């Protein structure tokens, strides 16, 4: 069974805690990089880093990430910082995972409450035979930040898994859709498994048998208390979402099988008329959201995969490729093939 964990799609909504930024700033301080340099242009103030109520948007965090790449004396700073991650950095979610009965329960809890950790990628988890696998979907356009983000997120998630098991996780392979960096050997040291670069996808595979392992620090009362806190935090986060964002998150769950406006309205317990009225208040509509989602997915598939144009057409919900060609030309001013072959657009 595939489990999907979604990221926040509104890049300007200030809803994300700053503990990851705080940790990065502390690590860079050891290299005599001032916090003012790292926070420059982000709108995040130094005092925000120790304020439990402070929140930042994705765009603010991405600005900090760019500053880190600019000022860090270490190219592998993402891996370096992730090595210092511990379960407490994930707040109540981290304590919930540490208190789960089995590693499988911990993984499921982590995916359920992943949005509390401010992810930038949609992620899915599946088990096939002896292999358990996380897949990442680059929904936001990270560009040159993708290697740093993958190093930092996968490294931090791996550190959390090792904390939960209180020993190294039996990894099988990690795959990344970019060329090997000059410090590729650091990847092998960090994850102790095969690493594949220039992959068509972002994947992390480990032995499925790990899921049945008992968690040494399991505590049924603690996990219930932490889950309740996570539920409250997630509820607050979801209630603050714009309806446009919620609709996009719902329709993106099954690319190629996008729900009708009527089904979306029913999902949110609205009549179709009410859904249209609420979306129109912000200048949106179901069709605009659907077109934007199709456009984002089409660009991602063209830039990051070797899928044929016909397969991409089907994946974004077009039954006839000519209709996809026409729509894509309207969205971008280029045909799909022109877009794929344009280095300026797809980052290749």
N, C-alpha and C positions, 0 to 999 in steps of 0.2 A: 504494500500500500504506500503510495507516494504522499508525503506530508509536505505542504508548502508553507513557508514563512515569508511574509511580505515586508518590504521596507516602506518607510514613509515616502510618499510621492511628491508632497508639497515641499519644495526645496527652500522656501522662504519662511516657513512656519517655525517659530521658536518653541520647540517642544522637546529638545534633546538635552539631557544632563551633560555636564562637562568633565566627568571624571577621566575620559580618555584623553582629552586635551590637557588636563592637569598632569597626567602621567607623562605625556610627551614633553611638556614644558620642563618637568622635573628632570627627565633624562637628558634633554639638551642643555640644561643648566650645568651639568657636569662637564660639558664641552665648552663652557663659557659663552653660550649663546643666550642672549638676554630675552626674557619673555616679551619685551616690547617689540623685538624684531619678529617674533613668531606670531604675535597677535595683531601686528600692523595691518590696518585696513579691514579687519574682521568685524569690528564693532564690539568685540569681547574685551572686557577690562580685566586687568590682573586680579582684582578683588573678586571677580565673578568665579574664578577658578576654585575658590574655597567657600562659595556660597551654595548650599545644598538646594536652594530654590532657583538658582540661575539656570537659564535655558538658552540654547543657541539653535540656529537653523542649520540645515545641511550646507547652504551656501557659505555661511560663516565658518563652518568647520573646514570646508574645502579650501577656503582662503588660508586658514592656518596650515593645512597640509601643504599647500603650495609654498608657503613661507618656510616650512620645515625642509622641503627639498632644496630650497634656495640657500638656506643658511647652515644646514647640517654639514659637518665635516666628514660624516660617514654616509656613504651611499646606501648602506644596508640598515639605516636607522629604524626602519619599520620592524625588522626582525629583532634588532637590539632592544627596542622598547617593548615588544611583545614578550620577550623572555622574562620581563619583570612583572607580567600580569599575574594576579592571583584572584581566586574566586570572589574575594570581597570587593574587587573593582567592579563587579557586575551587580552590586547591591543585593536586594532581596532575591533577584533571580539567581545569583551566584550561590546564596545560602540555600535556596530551594534545591538546586542541583546537587549540592554537597550532602543534602539530607535525604535524597531519593533512595528508594530501596535497591534499585538496580541501575546499571548504566543506561539501559534502554529507557527507563522512566526519566532519567536525567536528560537524555537526548530529546525526548518528547517535550519535556518541560521547557528546555532551552529553545526549541522551535516555536512552541506556543507563545512564549513571552519574549521572543527575539527582538521585537520592535522596541522593547524597553532599553535595548543596548544600542540603539541608533544605527541599525545596519544601512548600508548604501545599496546592497544587492538583494534582490529577491533570492531566496534559497529554498531548495527542496531536498528531501531526504527519502531514500528508498533502500530496500534490501533485496538483493537478488542472489540467491544461493548463499555462498560464503562471503559475499562482498556487501558491505554497507557503504552507501555513497551519499555525500552532499554535493549538490549542484548549485552553482551560483549563476544568476542571470543579471548582467549589467544593465539595469534599467536606466540609471542615471549615467550621463556621459562623463566618464572620469578621465578619458584621454590619457595624458602622461602620468596621471595620478594612480592609474590602475595597478601598476606593480607595487607601489608603496602601500596602497590600501589592501591589496591581497596579502602582502607580507605581514602587515600589522593585524588585519582581521584574522587570517588563518593562524598566525602565530599566537594571537591572544586566545582564540577559541581552542587551539591545541593545548595551550598551557592550562586552560580551564578543565579540559577533559582529563589531563594528567593529574590535576588537583583532585578531581572527583574520584578517579581510580587509585590515587596515591601511588602511581607508578606510570611509566611511559605507556602510551597507547600504541597498539600494534597496527601501525599504518601500513598500507600497501602501496599507494601511489597518490601523488598530487599532480594536477594538470593546470597549466596556466596559458592563456592565449596571447603571450608576448614572448619575444626572444629571451634567451638566458642572459641575465645581467653578468657583469664582470665578476660579481661575488656569488655566482651560482652555487659554489661549494657550501656557502652558508645555509642554503636551503636544505641540503642533504644533512648537514649537522643538526639543524633545527628539528627536522621531521623524521630523520632516520628511515627513509624509504626512497623508492624510485620517484624522480621528479621529471615530468615531461613539460617542456616549454614549446611554444608555437602550437599549442593545442587549439582545437576548435571550440573548446569550452573550458569552464572553470569547474574542476572536480576535485573532491577529496575522498579517497577510498580507504577503508580500514577493515580489519577482519570482523565479520558479523558476529563471531562468537563472543566478542567483547561486550555485546549488548546484554548478555546473560550474566555478566559479572556482578556480584553484590558490591554495593558501595560501602566502604569501610566505616564511613561516618553517618550512615543512615539513621534517621530519626523521624518517625512517623508524625510526631506532634510538631516538630520544627518545620517539616515540609508543608504541613497543612497551614501553619501560620504564615509562612513565606508565600505560599500560593495565594492565600487570601490577600496579602499585601500586593502581590503582582497583579491580581485581578482588579483591585481598586485602582492601581496605577494605569493599567491598560484601559480600563473603562474611562478614566479621565482623559487619556490620550485620544481614544476613539470618539468621545463626545465632542472633543475640540476640533475634530477633522471637518473640513468643508465637505459638503455633499458631493461636489465634483470629484474630490479625491477619493471618497468612499466608493463612488460609482466606478471610477477607473480601477480601483483595487479589486472590485468585484468582477468586472468584466475581463480583467487580464488573467484570471485564474486558469482559463482554458482557451489559450490561443487557438484560433481556427474554429472555435465553437462558441462564438460570442453570443451572449443571451440577447433576446429581444428587449425593446424598451418596456414592454409589458411585464416580462419576467423580472427585470431590474426593479420596476416599481413594486411588484409583489414582494420581492426580497426585502425591501425597505418598508414594507407595510403601507405603501402609498397607492392611490389610484394613479393611472397614467397621467391624468390631468394635473394632479397634485405634484407629481414628480416634475413634469414639465414646468409648472409654475415656480417651483422652488429653484430649479436649475436656471431659469430665465432671470432670476433676481441678480445673479452674478454674471449675466451675459452668456451663460452656457446653455447647452442642450445635450440630450443624449447622443444625437448624431455627431455633434462637435467632439464630445469626449471619445466616442467610438473611433472617429476619424483620426484623432490625435494619438490614440492608443495604437491603431493600425500603422500609422506613420512611424511612431517610435520603434515598434517591433520590426517593421520593414527595414528601417535604417540599421538597426542592430544586426539583423540577419545578413544584410548585404555587406556590412563592414566587418563582421566577426566570424562569419561562417562561409563554407563553400557550397551552401545549399543552392540548387538551381532556382532560377526566377520562378519557374512553375511551382516548385515546392514552397517557396516563400509566399507566393500568391495564395496557395491553399492554407498555409499556416496563419495568415492574417485574415482569413475568412472570405476570400474571393473564389467563387466557383469557376469563373472564367478568367484566365490570364489577361486577355485584352482589357477587361475592366480594371484589373490591378494596374496595368501599364498606364491607363488613362488617369486613374486616381493618383498614382505616384507622381506622374508628371505635374498634376495639379498641385500636389503638396510641396514639391521641391523644385519644380521647373526643369527637372531632368528625368530621363527614363531610368528605370532600375539599373540597366547595364551601364549607362553613362555615369550614374552615381557610384557604382561599384568600382569603376575604373578611374575615378577621380581621387587622387591622393589627398587633395585639399579637403574633401568632404569626409572621407572615411578614415583618415588618419593612417593609412598604410604607406 
